[in-house]
């Protein structure tokens, strides 16, 4: 696949460990286009998922404090990158 000048193109194989593995990463932002064989897609972060998990279950499996569970986990979507 030939990409336009300034565009990074890559294909993520099912065996890739990371979405950007195999891409020629440059100093420009990467934009991901995700395609699935389903009519439903749910974008849930680990933070969101953990916020909906009972605190007792989290503490049973992970070394988390009550303060962390109460203040650091959020059920709303909070992107890591701000888009302008």
Secondary structure, 3 states (H helix, E strand, C coil): CCCCCCCCCCCCCCCCCCCCCCCCCCCCCCCCCCCCCCCCCCCCCHHHHHHCCCHHHHHHHCCCCHHHHHHCCCCCCCCCCCCC
